[in-house]
Amino acid sequence: MISASNRVPAGAGESPHRAACMICALQPFCYPHNLPPRLMDLVPLVRAQRRRLARGESLFRAGDLQQAIYAVKAGFLMSRVPLDDGRMQVSAFAIVGDVLGCDAMGDGFHHSDAIALDACEVCEIPVTKFERLLEHAESAAAATRLLGFQVQRVTGHAAALAALTARQRVAGFLIDFAQRWEARGFSPSEFVLPMGRADLGSYLGLTAETVTRELSLLRASRITASSGKHLQILDMAGLEAMREQPEKPAASRMHAPARARHR
């Protein structure tokens, strides 16, 4: 069973779902400093612009014209990319404070779907205001950092898919998820996994059966405990070791020389 903790489990209940503005990636754009007079009409940008989504509802779809840049205020969303053969590839899971919609900043059209995994609330900055805000040097620098962090996550994930085993991918995902919650001030050892096994498998390049098997192994090894979608990390050091060395070396097949028969 998952034990009680002094820190609030991330994603459990109303309070952990809500991201304070100070931990939101769009905060530099919502509360910009030293704006020139010609841009003062942009303030406030998003405080009165909120959007709520029901579970399964889309924030935008691939092919949609970009309308805004979004930040997750409450809940969880999943990004997925349509493939040429008609399948959907999960590309990201967004939690409170994360930004969505940057995929359309190149040509003005979204190249992925953003789907609510539960009841969600997002803040939005209309793209016309966001583009005007980039005339401000400090805001342009913040946008560069934001895009840089997103590229860093994408390239790191691609490298993991190319080089890591299934066990390493699952362990690495849980460590990364824990670190993301900790960076937002929530518990890194207890949080909600809002996605299904098939969606997590798509993100990690694994089958749902493989994801289930690896999560079961973590529970059997007492590295994690779970109840429904709530997960607790009991042994972070063990999880990190599994990420670095996913399997124990196989037992040697070599045998000691047979003893000479007694005559």
Contacts in CASP RR format, 6 or more apart in sequence:
PFRMAT RR
TARGET T0000
AUTHOR 0000-0000-0000
METHOD contacts of the structure
MODEL  1
MISASNRVPAGAGESPHRAACMICALQPFCYPHNLPPRLMDLVPLVRAQR
RRLARGESLFRAGDLQQAIYAVKAGFLMSRVPLDDGRMQVSAFAIVGDVL
GCDAMGDGFHHSDAIALDACEVCEIPVTKFERLLEHAESAAAATRLLGFQ
VQRVTGHAAALAALTARQRVAGFLIDFAQRWEARGFSPSEFVLPMGRADL
GSYLGLTAETVTRELSLLRASRITASSGKHLQILDMAGLEAMREQPEKPA
ASRMHAPARARHR
1 225 0 8 1.000
1 227 0 8 1.000
2 190 0 8 1.000
2 225 0 8 1.000
2 226 0 8 1.000
2 227 0 8 1.000
2 230 0 8 1.000
2 232 0 8 1.000
3 232 0 8 1.000
5 187 0 8 1.000
5 189 0 8 1.000
5 190 0 8 1.000
7 186 0 8 1.000
7 187 0 8 1.000
7 189 0 8 1.000
7 190 0 8 1.000
8 15 0 8 1.000
8 16 0 8 1.000
8 186 0 8 1.000
8 187 0 8 1.000
9 16 0 8 1.000
9 186 0 8 1.000
9 187 0 8 1.000
9 190 0 8 1.000
9 191 0 8 1.000
9 192 0 8 1.000
9 230 0 8 1.000
9 232 0 8 1.000
10 16 0 8 1.000
10 95 0 8 1.000
10 181 0 8 1.000
10 184 0 8 1.000
10 186 0 8 1.000
10 187 0 8 1.000
10 188 0 8 1.000
10 190 0 8 1.000
10 191 0 8 1.000
10 192 0 8 1.000
11 17 0 8 1.000
11 75 0 8 1.000
11 76 0 8 1.000
11 95 0 8 1.000
11 96 0 8 1.000
11 181 0 8 1.000
11 186 0 8 1.000
11 191 0 8 1.000
11 192 0 8 1.000
12 190 0 8 1.000
12 191 0 8 1.000
12 192 0 8 1.000
12 230 0 8 1.000
16 96 0 8 1.000
16 186 0 8 1.000
17 74 0 8 1.000
17 75 0 8 1.000
17 96 0 8 1.000
18 73 0 8 1.000
18 74 0 8 1.000
18 96 0 8 1.000
19 71 0 8 1.000
19 72 0 8 1.000
19 73 0 8 1.000
19 74 0 8 1.000
19 96 0 8 1.000
19 97 0 8 1.000
19 184 0 8 1.000
21 27 0 8 1.000
21 30 0 8 1.000
21 31 0 8 1.000
23 96 0 8 1.000
23 97 0 8 1.000
23 183 0 8 1.000
23 184 0 8 1.000
23 185 0 8 1.000
24 30 0 8 1.000
24 71 0 8 1.000
24 73 0 8 1.000
24 96 0 8 1.000
24 97 0 8 1.000
24 123 0 8 1.000
25 71 0 8 1.000
25 97 0 8 1.000
25 98 0 8 1.000
25 99 0 8 1.000
25 146 0 8 1.000
25 149 0 8 1.000
26 46 0 8 1.000
26 69 0 8 1.000
26 71 0 8 1.000
26 97 0 8 1.000
26 99 0 8 1.000
26 123 0 8 1.000
26 125 0 8 1.000
28 138 0 8 1.000
28 139 0 8 1.000
28 142 0 8 1.000
29 45 0 8 1.000
29 46 0 8 1.000
29 69 0 8 1.000
29 125 0 8 1.000
29 130 0 8 1.000
29 133 0 8 1.000
29 139 0 8 1.000
29 142 0 8 1.000
29 143 0 8 1.000
30 44 0 8 1.000
30 45 0 8 1.000
30 46 0 8 1.000
30 47 0 8 1.000
30 123 0 8 1.000
30 125 0 8 1.000
32 39 0 8 1.000
32 42 0 8 1.000
32 43 0 8 1.000
32 133 0 8 1.000
32 136 0 8 1.000
32 138 0 8 1.000
32 139 0 8 1.000
33 138 0 8 1.000
34 136 0 8 1.000
34 138 0 8 1.000
35 42 0 8 1.000
35 43 0 8 1.000
35 136 0 8 1.000
36 136 0 8 1.000
39 132 0 8 1.000
39 133 0 8 1.000
39 135 0 8 1.000
39 136 0 8 1.000
42 129 0 8 1.000
42 132 0 8 1.000
42 133 0 8 1.000
45 125 0 8 1.000
45 129 0 8 1.000
45 133 0 8 1.000
46 71 0 8 1.000
46 123 0 8 1.000
46 124 0 8 1.000
46 125 0 8 1.000
47 123 0 8 1.000
49 123 0 8 1.000
49 124 0 8 1.000
49 125 0 8 1.000
49 126 0 8 1.000
50 73 0 8 1.000
50 121 0 8 1.000
50 122 0 8 1.000
50 123 0 8 1.000
50 124 0 8 1.000
51 59 0 8 1.000
51 70 0 8 1.000
51 121 0 8 1.000
51 122 0 8 1.000
51 123 0 8 1.000
51 124 0 8 1.000
52 119 0 8 1.000
52 120 0 8 1.000
52 121 0 8 1.000
53 59 0 8 1.000
53 77 0 8 1.000
53 116 0 8 1.000
53 119 0 8 1.000
53 120 0 8 1.000
53 121 0 8 1.000
53 122 0 8 1.000
54 116 0 8 1.000
54 119 0 8 1.000
55 116 0 8 1.000
55 117 0 8 1.000
55 118 0 8 1.000
55 119 0 8 1.000
56 115 0 8 1.000
56 116 0 8 1.000
56 117 0 8 1.000
57 115 0 8 1.000
57 116 0 8 1.000
58 113 0 8 1.000
58 114 0 8 1.000
58 115 0 8 1.000
58 116 0 8 1.000
59 70 0 8 1.000
59 77 0 8 1.000
59 100 0 8 1.000
59 114 0 8 1.000
59 115 0 8 1.000
59 116 0 8 1.000
59 120 0 8 1.000
59 122 0 8 1.000
60 66 0 8 1.000
60 67 0 8 1.000
60 100 0 8 1.000
60 101 0 8 1.000
60 104 0 8 1.000
60 110 0 8 1.000
60 113 0 8 1.000
60 114 0 8 1.000
61 110 0 8 1.000
61 113 0 8 1.000
62 81 0 8 1.000
62 82 0 8 1.000
62 110 0 8 1.000
62 111 0 8 1.000
62 112 0 8 1.000
62 113 0 8 1.000
63 109 0 8 1.000
63 110 0 8 1.000
63 111 0 8 1.000
64 104 0 8 1.000
64 109 0 8 1.000
64 110 0 8 1.000
65 104 0 8 1.000
65 108 0 8 1.000
65 109 0 8 1.000
65 110 0 8 1.000
66 101 0 8 1.000
66 104 0 8 1.000
66 105 0 8 1.000
66 108 0 8 1.000
66 109 0 8 1.000
66 110 0 8 1.000
66 127 0 8 1.000
67 124 0 8 1.000
67 126 0 8 1.000
67 127 0 8 1.000
68 101 0 8 1.000
68 124 0 8 1.000
68 125 0 8 1.000
68 126 0 8 1.000
68 127 0 8 1.000
68 130 0 8 1.000
69 99 0 8 1.000
69 100 0 8 1.000
69 101 0 8 1.000
69 102 0 8 1.000
69 124 0 8 1.000
69 125 0 8 1.000
69 127 0 8 1.000
69 130 0 8 1.000
70 99 0 8 1.000
70 100 0 8 1.000
70 101 0 8 1.000
70 114 0 8 1.000
70 122 0 8 1.000
70 123 0 8 1.000
70 124 0 8 1.000
70 125 0 8 1.000
71 97 0 8 1.000
71 98 0 8 1.000
71 99 0 8 1.000
71 100 0 8 1.000
71 122 0 8 1.000
71 123 0 8 1.000
71 124 0 8 1.000
72 94 0 8 1.000
72 95 0 8 1.000
72 96 0 8 1.000
72 97 0 8 1.000
72 98 0 8 1.000
72 99 0 8 1.000
72 100 0 8 1.000
72 120 0 8 1.000
72 121 0 8 1.000
72 122 0 8 1.000
73 96 0 8 1.000
73 97 0 8 1.000
73 121 0 8 1.000
73 122 0 8 1.000
73 123 0 8 1.000
74 96 0 8 1.000
74 119 0 8 1.000
74 120 0 8 1.000
74 121 0 8 1.000
75 95 0 8 1.000
75 96 0 8 1.000
75 116 0 8 1.000
75 117 0 8 1.000
75 118 0 8 1.000
75 119 0 8 1.000
75 120 0 8 1.000
75 121 0 8 1.000
75 194 0 8 1.000
76 93 0 8 1.000
76 94 0 8 1.000
76 95 0 8 1.000
76 116 0 8 1.000
76 117 0 8 1.000
76 118 0 8 1.000
76 120 0 8 1.000
76 192 0 8 1.000
76 194 0 8 1.000
76 195 0 8 1.000
77 93 0 8 1.000
77 94 0 8 1.000
77 100 0 8 1.000
77 114 0 8 1.000
77 115 0 8 1.000
77 116 0 8 1.000
77 117 0 8 1.000
77 120 0 8 1.000
77 122 0 8 1.000
78 90 0 8 1.000
78 92 0 8 1.000
78 93 0 8 1.000
78 94 0 8 1.000
78 114 0 8 1.000
78 115 0 8 1.000
78 117 0 8 1.000
78 195 0 8 1.000
78 199 0 8 1.000
79 90 0 8 1.000
79 91 0 8 1.000
79 92 0 8 1.000
79 93 0 8 1.000
79 94 0 8 1.000
79 100 0 8 1.000
79 103 0 8 1.000
79 112 0 8 1.000
79 113 0 8 1.000
79 114 0 8 1.000
79 115 0 8 1.000
80 88 0 8 1.000
80 89 0 8 1.000
80 90 0 8 1.000
80 91 0 8 1.000
80 112 0 8 1.000
80 113 0 8 1.000
80 115 0 8 1.000
80 202 0 8 1.000
81 88 0 8 1.000
81 89 0 8 1.000
81 91 0 8 1.000
81 111 0 8 1.000
81 112 0 8 1.000
81 113 0 8 1.000
82 88 0 8 1.000
82 89 0 8 1.000
82 112 0 8 1.000
82 113 0 8 1.000
83 89 0 8 1.000
88 113 0 8 1.000
88 202 0 8 1.000
89 202 0 8 1.000
90 195 0 8 1.000
90 199 0 8 1.000
90 200 0 8 1.000
90 201 0 8 1.000
90 202 0 8 1.000
90 203 0 8 1.000
91 112 0 8 1.000
91 154 0 8 1.000
91 203 0 8 1.000
92 153 0 8 1.000
92 203 0 8 1.000
93 117 0 8 1.000
93 177 0 8 1.000
93 194 0 8 1.000
93 195 0 8 1.000
93 203 0 8 1.000
94 100 0 8 1.000
94 114 0 8 1.000
95 180 0 8 1.000
95 181 0 8 1.000
95 184 0 8 1.000
96 184 0 8 1.000
97 184 0 8 1.000
99 146 0 8 1.000
99 150 0 8 1.000
100 114 0 8 1.000
100 122 0 8 1.000
101 110 0 8 1.000
101 114 0 8 1.000
102 146 0 8 1.000
102 147 0 8 1.000
102 150 0 8 1.000
103 110 0 8 1.000
103 111 0 8 1.000
103 112 0 8 1.000
104 110 0 8 1.000
104 111 0 8 1.000
104 127 0 8 1.000
105 147 0 8 1.000
108 127 0 8 1.000
117 194 0 8 1.000
117 195 0 8 1.000
118 194 0 8 1.000
125 133 0 8 1.000
133 139 0 8 1.000
134 140 0 8 1.000
134 143 0 8 1.000
160 168 0 8 1.000
160 169 0 8 1.000
160 172 0 8 1.000
161 169 0 8 1.000
161 204 0 8 1.000
161 205 0 8 1.000
164 172 0 8 1.000
164 246 0 8 1.000
165 246 0 8 1.000
165 247 0 8 1.000
166 204 0 8 1.000
166 206 0 8 1.000
166 210 0 8 1.000
166 214 0 8 1.000
166 246 0 8 1.000
167 214 0 8 1.000
167 217 0 8 1.000
167 242 0 8 1.000
167 246 0 8 1.000
167 247 0 8 1.000
168 242 0 8 1.000
168 243 0 8 1.000
168 244 0 8 1.000
168 246 0 8 1.000
169 204 0 8 1.000
169 205 0 8 1.000
169 206 0 8 1.000
170 204 0 8 1.000
170 206 0 8 1.000
170 211 0 8 1.000
170 214 0 8 1.000
170 215 0 8 1.000
170 218 0 8 1.000
171 214 0 8 1.000
171 218 0 8 1.000
171 239 0 8 1.000
171 240 0 8 1.000
171 242 0 8 1.000
171 243 0 8 1.000
171 246 0 8 1.000
172 239 0 8 1.000
172 243 0 8 1.000
173 200 0 8 1.000
173 203 0 8 1.000
173 204 0 8 1.000
174 218 0 8 1.000
174 224 0 8 1.000
174 231 0 8 1.000
174 233 0 8 1.000
174 239 0 8 1.000
175 236 0 8 1.000
175 239 0 8 1.000
175 240 0 8 1.000
175 243 0 8 1.000
177 191 0 8 1.000
177 193 0 8 1.000
178 188 0 8 1.000
178 189 0 8 1.000
178 191 0 8 1.000
178 233 0 8 1.000
178 236 0 8 1.000
179 188 0 8 1.000
181 187 0 8 1.000
181 188 0 8 1.000
181 191 0 8 1.000
182 188 0 8 1.000
188 233 0 8 1.000
188 236 0 8 1.000
189 232 0 8 1.000
189 233 0 8 1.000
189 234 0 8 1.000
189 236 0 8 1.000
190 230 0 8 1.000
190 231 0 8 1.000
190 232 0 8 1.000
190 233 0 8 1.000
191 230 0 8 1.000
191 231 0 8 1.000
192 229 0 8 1.000
192 230 0 8 1.000
192 231 0 8 1.000
193 200 0 8 1.000
193 229 0 8 1.000
193 230 0 8 1.000
193 231 0 8 1.000
194 229 0 8 1.000
195 203 0 8 1.000
196 208 0 8 1.000
197 208 0 8 1.000
197 211 0 8 1.000
197 212 0 8 1.000
197 215 0 8 1.000
198 208 0 8 1.000
200 208 0 8 1.000
200 211 0 8 1.000
201 207 0 8 1.000
201 208 0 8 1.000
201 210 0 8 1.000
201 211 0 8 1.000
204 211 0 8 1.000
206 214 0 8 1.000
215 224 0 8 1.000
215 226 0 8 1.000
218 224 0 8 1.000
218 239 0 8 1.000
218 242 0 8 1.000
219 225 0 8 1.000
219 226 0 8 1.000
222 234 0 8 1.000
222 235 0 8 1.000
223 233 0 8 1.000
223 234 0 8 1.000
223 235 0 8 1.000
223 238 0 8 1.000
223 239 0 8 1.000
223 242 0 8 1.000
224 231 0 8 1.000
224 232 0 8 1.000
224 233 0 8 1.000
224 234 0 8 1.000
224 235 0 8 1.000
224 239 0 8 1.000
225 231 0 8 1.000
225 232 0 8 1.000
225 234 0 8 1.000
226 232 0 8 1.000
233 239 0 8 1.000
END
